[in-house]
Amino acid sequence: MDTECEEPQSSQAVTVPTELLREKVRIFSQRHRELQRAKSNDALRFGLGEINKKVEELDNLTEKDVNGLITRIKRRKHASVEDMYRLNHAFLQSMDHIKLFAKAPGALHVIVKELTGIDSERQIGAVECLCNLSLGEAPVCDKIGNMAGSYLVTYLDSIDERLKRTSLWTIANIISTSQKASETLVQMEIVPKLWRLYVDDSGDKDPTADFREDAAICLQLLVVHNQRVLRAEDLLFINEHMCKKKRSSAAGEYHLQILFHTEIVNPIMELSMEHTNYLIEFILGNLCNTEDFLNISNRLRILYGVRLLANILACQPHALGVLMQQIRVVWNTSLENILNKIFEFGEKELTVETIYLLRHLVPQQEEVGQQLPCKLENLRIPKFDGYEKLLHKC
């Protein structure tokens, strides 16, 4: 049997484009701005007769307005809540506004300075300002990472939900845009903090405090799009704490993808029996309980379940026995039934991945006798150009 873990040749079936994730953050941010508008108007001390006029102004800020705000905060070396709120809207309205602000010497420093105090309202205003500013290009995100990264990472431990969530959105924007800024945040110990948020189940009791999906997006961006930025100690931390994530908890669909791309399952690092049992149970739960391959969540569950299982079987000699025992005892089914269910989804990319998995199953039948009732003639493999050549390797 081939003892090397294989990187599947295509991931088109479950690719989550970086821009899609960034757009999600944009939408969250826009909704949050709208929900907070009334409160913010009060905070800005608008008179009741002026509210409609002020809101209209905020929705139609010009470069002249942005330049005026830049001049104002630089002269005062301080940004008021109103200043930051106006900049929030300006950044969300136009990329040109972001570029204009980013080019102004000293302007970003004024916003970051507002993070240093003890006034939570100013801190929130500054982080929200940075969140929309981080929708800019890589040089902008590099500056934010260098100047405000330590604050953003620290705020992941904040008891203020708004501050924590906005920090997560800002971090997601930064990671998705800049490799350099990602490395900066990783050096600031962001991975363990994100992982703790990801596996935390307190959100089950208080949905408003559920940060698991936001943390998952950040982790996914780090390991899928910036694979080389994680340090050895980060990988070790994930390895040691992988079993804390429950399959049924929020954002559980990202778990196998994150683990696969960290390359924790490999010939060099032997998984413990606890980790092997956990991963196979997690994978089988996904394969047996997911009924379709139509949405991104289910595609992540199924395809990365197949991928990671192939790696586990290739790299861990004791994994086959664990797999077959769980299939019979826990799920009361057969390997053939599970494989045929996957093939019935009729997805070419998934079929290719499953055939890679078969390469680590079929050759072992002679070794385990009747313990592995998996015969090619009993599998309903969808046909496609080149599938016979690929299958022949089994």
ABEGO torsion letter per residue (X at the ends): XBABBBBBABAAAABBBAAAAAAAAAAAAAAAAAAAAAAAAAAAGBBAAAAAAAAAAAAABBAAAAAAAAAAAAAAGBBBAAAAAAAAAAAAABAAAAAAAAABBGAAAAAAAAAABABAAAAAAAAAAAAAAAABBAAAAAAAAAAAAAAAAAAAABABAAAAAAAAAAAAAAAAABAAAAAAAAAAGAAAAAAAAAABAAAAABAAABAAAAAAAAAAAAAAABAAABBAAAAAAAAAAAAABBAABBGAAAAAAAAAAAGABBAABBBBAAAAAAAAAAAAAAAAABABAABAAAAAAAAAAAAAAAAAAAABAAAAAAAAAAAAAAAGBBAAAAAAAAAAAGBAAAAAAAAAAAAAAAAAAAAAEAABBBBAAABBBBBBBGAAAAAAAX
